[in-house]
Amino acid sequence: MRWLITGSGGQLGQCLVESLEARPGQSLVGAFDHSAFDIARPGALAELLAQGGTDAPDIVVNAAAFTAVDRCEEEVERAQRVNAEAPGWLAEDCWRAGLAYVHVSTDYVFSGVAREPYAEDAPVDPQTAYGRSKADGERRVMEAHPEALVVRTSWVFGPGRNFVAAILRQARLRAQGLESGPLRVVADQSGCPTYAGDLAEGILKLVGVDSDGEPMGEGMAEARAGIFHLANRGKTTWFDFARAILDETGHGEIELEPTKTSDLGLPAERPAWSVLGCGRAADLGVNLRPWREALVAYLNSTAGIALQEEQV
């Protein structure tokens, strides 16, 4: 298969590129970040292909998004254009060209008030501008491309800016005496931390490509369409996730202080419950490992090692 990736500069985009380049028989014909390819205009993909900006792909994976949750509250029109309208336009171009299409979405499409893992068919009820734009993006994608694959995930960490990097930076500041006192971390949100490398592998397997680059089965196109959830197994809180990060990187002496989300005064509401049920993917044999194992794998990766060696 020939692949085209949008949002290649993000955490997931980087890992998708790495996974595809390591797979025999798979061809990455294009990997574009925002500066190289602006998806937020109608017909952008059709124009790119018509002008020969890349070889023709068989499948497009849209990993691009405006993910600054608080800024989305202030830049609602931008969030709507990038997270809702653009995915729909990409889906339209893919459908007309006969290309497969994968779109990445988020736990923020849910209200966050559940106490059981959200199933793929659970009603969406977003509480933020970001969540509303992503939910609208899902709807537009499925209307424009009935055979599209929409993959929701949560609490992503990988190469780039993320929660792991933020915690390690605070650890270094305290180790060097530049900051003091306990590190305050939210303890009233529950979710599934997801390593972008595992997410990338899971998406490729959902499409039907195994780790050796070979197809995983025949006649599965219909079963692999629609909405899927992919997240590393197990739930935790940001507080306990932070504790694990510190313990796994030799900063176990740093004290943590639990705090409430409401104490932070953030513009956008955070879902108290972001636990995704990944039943549809599991039915196809696609299961991501427990989040703590995934954290260790990330910390031992090239990106994770570089992160730990960064200077304040």
N, C-alpha and C positions, 0 to 999 in steps of 0.2 A: 504494500500500500504506500501511496505517496501522501504525505501529511503537510498541512500548513497550520502553523500555530500563531494566534494573535495573543498579545500580552506576554511576549516571550521574556520580557525583562523582570516580571514579577516572580514571586517565590515558586508558584506552580509552573509558570511558563519555563523558567530555567530548568526545573526538574523534568518537564516533559521533553525538552530538547535533549537533555542528557540521556534519558531513558531511550528515546528513539534512536539516537546516534549509536547506542550500545546494542541495538537489536539487529541481528542479521535479517536481510530481506525487507527491511522497512526503510523508506526514503523520506528525509525531511527536505521538502522542496522550498519551504519558506518559514522563517521565524521572525516575526515582526513585533517590535515594541511600539509604543505610541508615536515616537519621533519618526519612525520609518513608515508607519501605515496607520492613518487615522480612520478607525472604523465608524466614527460617529457622523456619517453622512450616507444618504441613500445611494445604493449602487456602488459603494466603494470597492467591494470585492470583485464585482463583475468588471468594473473598470480596470482594476489591477490585473486581472487575468487577461482581459482583452488587449491591454497594452504590453503584455509579455513581461510584467513585473516579476513574475515567478512562473515556474513550470506548473502545469495544471495538476492540482492535487486530486486525490480520491476522497479525502476527508479533511474537514476544517475543525479545529478545536479552538473555541473562544475562551481564553483564560484572562481576557482583558476586563477590567472593571474599575469604577471609581469607588474605592473601598474606605475612604476616610469618613467614617461613620458620622462624626460630629460635623465635619465640613458639609456633608450632604444636607444637613438641616439648614445650612446657610445658602448652599448652592443647589437648590432643588432642581432647577432647570438642567443644570449640568448632569446631576445624578440621573435624571429621567432620560436624557439623551444618550449617555454612555451605557447605563445599566439596563435600560428598557428598549429605547428605540433602536440603538445600534445592533444589539443582538437579533432583533426582529429583522432588520435590514440584511444582516449576514445570512440569516435563515432563508430569507426570500431568495437571495442570490444563489445560495447552495441548492435550494429546491429546483430552481430554474435550470441550473447547470447539472443537475443529477449527482450532486456531491453529498456525502454523508456529513453530518454536523453534530458536534458535541458542544454544549454550552454549560458553563460552570456557575452554580448558584450557591445559596447560603442558608444557614439556619435562621437568619434574620427575617425570613418570610413568615415565621411563626410568631405567636404572641409571647412565648416564653413562660406561660403560666401552667404548663402541663407538669405531670409528675411521673409519666411513663414516656419511654422513647417515642419520638414522633415518627409515625409510619409515613411512607411515601405518599399515601393518599389522604393524610390528615389535612383538614381545611387550613388554608393559609390565613393569617391574620396579622400582618406586619404592623409594628407600632412606631416605626421610624421612617424618615424619608428614604434612607438607604434600603430598608426592608421593602418598602412599597415599590421602589424602582426595580428592585430585583424580582419581586413577585410579578410585576407587570412584564418584565423581560421574559420570564418563564412563559407567561401566557402568550406573548407575541411570538416567541420561538415555536411553540407547539402549534399555533394557528398557521404559521407560515410554512412549517416543515413538519408534517405529521409523523415522520420517521426519525425526528431528531432525538438525541439523548441528552437529557438535562441531569446534571450531577450536582446535588447539594452536598456541601461539606461544612465543617465548623472548626474554629480555633486553629487556623493553619499556621504552622511554623516551618521555616526552611531557609534557604539562602536569601539574605536581605533583612529588612527591618521586621521585627516580630517580638513577641513577648519574651522569648528566650533571650534574645539580644538585650532587651531592656533590663531584665533581671541581672544578667551578667555584668552589664555596665554599672548598675548600682552596687553589685558585689565588689567590683574593682575600685569604685570610689571609696567604699568603706575600708577595703584592704589597704588603700594608700592614705587613709586618714583625711580624705577630702570631703567625706560625709560621715555623719555619726548617727547613732540611734537606730532603732529597729526599722526594717523595711516594711512599709504598710502595703498590704495586698488585699484585694477584694476577696471575701470569703462567702458571699451569698449568691454567686453565680455558679451553675453546674453545666458542664459540657464535656465534649470529647476532643481533646487536643489531637490534631491531625498533621502528621509529617508530610510535607509537600512531595517528598520523594516517594512515599508509599501511595499518596493520592494519585500521582502520575502513573505509577505502575498499575493501580487499580483501574484507572480510566482506560488504559491500553487493554487490560484484560476484559473489561466490560465491552469494549469494541469488538473483542474476539481475538486479540493477538497475545500469545503467551510469551514468556520470558525468552524463549529461543527464536522468537519472531514468526513462529508458525501459527496458522489459524487454530483456534481452540475447538471449533465445531462447525457443523454445517446446519443450515436452515434456522439460524438463531436471530436473524435480522429483526423479526417481529418481537421476539422476547426481549431484545436489547433496546427497544425504543421506549420513550417516555421518561418518567422521573425515577432516578435512583439516588439513594443516599450512600455516601462513602465517608467513613471516619475511622480512625484507629479505635480499637475496642476499649471499652471501659469508660466510666465517667469520673470526673474529678472536679475540684474547684480551682479557680485561679490561685488561691492561697496554697493549696496542696501541690499544684503544678509548680509553683515557685519553689516550694520546699524541695521537690524532687530535682529541679534544675540546680539548686545550690548544693544539694547533697552529691549529685552526680559529677559536679565540677570541682569538688574539694573546698566548697565554701560553707560547709555544714555549721560553722560557728556563728554565721550571721543570723541574727534574730529577726523573726518575722512578727508583724502585728496584724491581726485580722481587722479588716474595715468593711463598712457597708458601701454598696454602690451609690446609695443616695448621698453619702458623705462627700463624694467626689464632685458633685455639682456639674456633671457633664451635660452638654446640650441634648445629646441623643440618649434615649432610654436603652439600657442593655437588657437582653433577655435573661431572666433569672434561670431559665431552663433551656439548654441548647443541645440536649442529648438526642441524637438521631438514631432511629432504628434502621438498620441496613439490611432488612430482610430480602428485598428483591435481588440485591447483589449476591448475598449469601446463597440464594437459590440457584445462582449461576456458578457457584463455586468461587466467588470473589470475596475474600475476607481479608481485612487489614489486621495486622498484629496489634497486641495491646499497646496503649499509648506510651507506657513507660519504656518498653523495649524500643519503640520508635524514637523516643527521645534520645536514648543511648546511641542508637544508630546514627542519628543526626549529629550528635556531639562528636562521634568518631569519623564523620565524613570530612571531606576536604573543607567544605564550607563551615562545618561546626568547629573544626580545629582552628581555622583562621579566625573565627569569631572569638574563641577563647584566648587567642594570642594578641588580640587587638589591645591597643593602649588607650587609656582615657584621654 
